[in-house]
């Protein structure tokens, strides 16, 4: 079992979430940290994405985080879907 590469992860997630704001950060040991910014995401959708990775034989894990909403600045409150991916083709 292995991590899916960044292209594969993007194709899977974009096919389910659509093309929302996506970010990529450099990870350790040849990995990339991919994040999608969503207004909200339900647990069934996260489980669906995780099941696709598992059925395809990948070990990628999903982490869902939320930023706190700041009503004074009218910012924040986003939900982020974060996935580690291999940078190797």
Backbone as CSV, one residue per row, in Angstrom:
resi,resn,N_x,N_y,N_z,CA_x,CA_y,CA_z,C_x,C_y,C_z
1,UNK,0.856,-1.176,0.000,0.000,0.000,0.000,0.901,1.237,0.000
2,UNK,0.433,2.269,-0.627,1.218,3.482,-0.769,0.321,4.705,-0.794
3,UNK,0.952,5.857,-0.707,0.216,7.117,-0.834,-0.061,7.402,-2.301
4,UNK,-1.222,7.918,-2.592,-1.524,8.384,-3.947,-0.722,9.654,-4.196
5,UNK,-0.346,9.895,-5.454,0.402,11.121,-5.739,-0.552,12.316,-5.816
6,UNK,0.028,13.502,-5.927,-0.774,14.730,-5.863,-1.804,14.810,-6.993
7,UNK,-1.438,14.363,-8.191,-2.382,14.418,-9.316,-3.593,13.523,-9.066
8,UNK,-3.349,12.341,-8.551,-4.442,11.402,-8.279,-5.359,11.942,-7.189
9,UNK,-4.765,12.481,-6.125,-5.564,13.032,-5.028,-6.430,14.179,-5.532
10,UNK,-5.852,15.064,-6.324,-6.620,16.198,-6.857,-7.782,15.726,-7.731
11,UNK,-7.539,14.721,-8.587,-8.609,14.218,-9.458,-9.757,13.642,-8.638
12,UNK,-9.425,12.847,-7.615,-10.468,12.225,-6.795,-11.273,13.278,-6.047
13,UNK,-10.574,14.184,-5.357,-11.266,15.175,-4.526,-12.031,16.178,-5.386
14,UNK,-11.437,16.643,-6.477,-12.132,17.611,-7.336,-13.366,17.007,-7.991
15,UNK,-13.362,15.705,-8.255,-14.538,15.074,-8.849,-15.715,15.048,-7.880
16,UNK,-15.424,15.094,-6.576,-16.490,15.069,-5.569,-16.834,16.468,-5.073
17,UNK,-15.816,17.272,-4.762,-16.050,18.606,-4.208,-16.211,19.684,-5.268
18,UNK,-15.779,19.417,-6.469,-15.703,20.470,-7.463,-14.389,21.214,-7.284
19,UNK,-14.180,22.220,-8.065,-12.918,22.940,-8.007,-13.033,24.108,-7.028
20,UNK,-12.886,23.808,-5.745,-12.879,24.856,-4.728,-11.437,25.305,-4.531
21,UNK,-11.223,26.295,-3.689,-9.876,26.792,-3.430,-9.018,25.666,-2.881
22,UNK,-7.870,25.431,-3.503,-6.976,24.349,-3.081,-5.583,24.918,-2.844
23,UNK,-4.925,24.370,-1.859,-3.592,24.818,-1.484,-2.661,23.620,-1.388
24,UNK,-1.377,23.838,-1.671,-0.374,22.783,-1.561,0.803,23.304,-0.747
25,UNK,1.214,22.536,0.252,2.392,22.855,1.055,3.372,21.703,0.959
26,UNK,4.644,21.999,1.138,5.663,20.974,1.123,5.650,20.221,2.442
27,UNK,5.647,18.912,2.362,5.690,18.064,3.552,7.060,17.442,3.714
28,UNK,7.179,16.531,4.627,8.446,15.843,4.884,8.528,14.564,4.053
29,UNK,9.733,14.129,3.767,9.997,12.849,3.104,9.290,12.685,1.766
30,UNK,9.363,13.680,0.918,8.787,13.585,-0.421,7.277,13.603,-0.458
31,UNK,6.643,14.248,0.499,5.182,14.345,0.495,4.753,15.781,0.280
32,UNK,3.512,15.934,-0.103,2.877,17.242,-0.208,1.626,17.214,0.648
33,UNK,1.293,18.351,1.228,0.098,18.491,2.039,-0.919,19.282,1.221
34,UNK,-1.972,18.614,0.784,-2.999,19.251,-0.038,-4.176,19.633,0.847
35,UNK,-4.718,20.828,0.618,-5.856,21.302,1.415,-6.881,21.941,0.490
36,UNK,-8.153,21.643,0.758,-9.270,22.253,0.038,-10.077,23.083,1.015
37,UNK,-10.430,24.299,0.610,-11.232,25.190,1.443,-12.700,25.004,1.064
38,UNK,-13.518,24.636,2.040,-14.938,24.379,1.807,-15.754,25.235,2.763
39,UNK,-16.946,25.582,2.364,-17.841,26.279,3.287,-18.200,25.373,4.445
40,UNK,-18.585,24.168,4.127,-18.848,23.133,5.124,-18.784,21.806,4.392
41,UNK,-18.541,20.753,5.124,-18.466,19.422,4.517,-19.014,18.428,5.516
42,UNK,-19.865,17.540,5.050,-20.454,16.572,5.972,-19.575,15.321,6.082
43,UNK,-19.782,14.582,7.136,-18.950,13.409,7.400,-19.160,12.317,6.351
44,UNK,-20.327,12.254,5.742,-20.578,11.253,4.703,-19.690,11.499,3.479
45,UNK,-19.495,12.760,3.128,-18.636,13.094,1.992,-17.189,12.735,2.293
46,UNK,-16.736,13.050,3.500,-15.370,12.709,3.903,-15.189,11.188,3.876
47,UNK,-16.164,10.454,4.386,-16.089,8.990,4.392,-16.082,8.451,2.970
48,UNK,-16.848,9.052,2.075,-16.883,8.639,0.677,-15.505,8.802,0.034
49,UNK,-14.868,9.940,0.248,-13.532,10.183,-0.308,-12.538,9.187,0.283
50,UNK,-12.590,8.973,1.604,-11.676,8.032,2.255,-11.878,6.616,1.716
51,UNK,-13.130,6.222,1.486,-13.422,4.893,0.939,-12.846,4.718,-0.464
52,UNK,-12.887,5.770,-1.268,-12.310,5.700,-2.621,-10.815,5.444,-2.533
53,UNK,-10.119,6.161,-1.651,-8.680,5.928,-1.476,-8.412,4.498,-1.031
54,UNK,-9.184,4.013,-0.070,-8.988,2.666,0.460,-9.243,1.605,-0.603
55,UNK,-10.322,1.742,-1.356,-10.636,0.775,-2.407,-9.589,0.757,-3.517
56,UNK,-8.981,1.905,-3.769,-7.933,1.988,-4.793,-6.587,1.495,-4.266
57,UNK,-6.512,1.177,-2.968,-5.280,0.648,-2.396,-4.316,1.707,-1.894
58,UNK,-4.809,2.918,-1.666,-3.949,3.994,-1.175,-4.122,4.167,0.331
59,UNK,-3.074,4.649,0.975,-3.097,4.829,2.431,-3.283,6.276,2.852
60,UNK,-3.649,7.154,1.923,-3.862,8.558,2.261,-4.931,8.688,3.338
61,UNK,-4.709,9.577,4.290,-5.666,9.833,5.356,-6.144,11.272,5.256
62,UNK,-7.393,11.473,5.619,-8.021,12.788,5.533,-8.160,13.382,6.922
63,UNK,-7.851,14.660,7.023,-8.055,15.399,8.265,-8.934,16.602,7.945
64,UNK,-9.959,16.814,8.740,-10.860,17.952,8.545,-10.619,18.939,9.679
65,UNK,-10.337,20.191,9.329,-10.125,21.237,10.325,-11.057,22.404,10.018
66,UNK,-11.308,23.226,11.025,-12.180,24.391,10.871,-11.521,25.599,11.509
67,UNK,-11.574,26.726,10.818,-11.067,27.963,11.404,-12.209,28.668,12.118
68,UNK,-11.885,29.370,13.159,-12.898,30.083,13.939,-13.355,31.333,13.192
69,UNK,-14.644,31.585,13.201,-15.197,32.765,12.530,-14.990,33.995,13.392
70,UNK,-14.491,35.070,12.771,-14.292,36.348,13.443,-15.335,37.315,12.897
71,UNK,-16.387,37.596,13.677,-17.474,38.445,13.188,-17.040,39.896,13.016
72,UNK,-16.068,40.349,13.788,-15.597,41.723,13.666,-14.880,41.928,12.327
73,UNK,-14.028,40.984,11.960,-13.290,41.078,10.702,-14.052,40.432,9.539
74,UNK,-15.159,39.754,9.859,-15.948,39.033,8.863,-15.078,38.067,8.062
75,UNK,-14.289,37.297,8.782,-13.415,36.325,8.127,-13.371,35.044,8.943
76,UNK,-12.878,34.001,8.307,-12.771,32.709,8.981,-14.042,31.904,8.858
77,UNK,-14.136,30.881,9.653,-15.299,30.012,9.626,-15.263,28.979,8.514
78,UNK,-14.116,28.821,7.870,-13.993,27.860,6.778,-13.671,26.478,7.314
79,UNK,-14.054,25.492,6.548,-13.683,24.114,6.824,-12.647,23.709,5.783
80,UNK,-11.588,23.031,6.224,-10.514,22.606,5.333,-10.410,21.093,5.327
81,UNK,-10.293,20.529,4.155,-10.076,19.108,3.968,-8.593,18.945,3.656
82,UNK,-7.844,18.266,4.517,-6.394,18.153,4.365,-5.999,16.701,4.121
83,UNK,-5.148,16.492,3.104,-4.732,15.147,2.722,-3.242,15.146,2.402
84,UNK,-2.501,14.188,2.960,-1.097,13.983,2.593,-1.047,13.229,1.276
85,UNK,-0.095,13.593,0.417,0.048,12.916,-0.876,1.525,12.762,-1.200
86,UNK,1.817,11.788,-2.037,3.189,11.568,-2.486,3.503,12.546,-3.605
87,UNK,4.733,13.054,-3.610,5.146,13.960,-4.673,5.722,13.167,-5.846
88,UNK,6.036,11.927,-5.617,6.646,11.082,-6.660,5.589,10.641,-7.652
89,UNK,5.975,10.617,-8.917,5.047,10.199,-9.988,4.948,8.700,-10.040
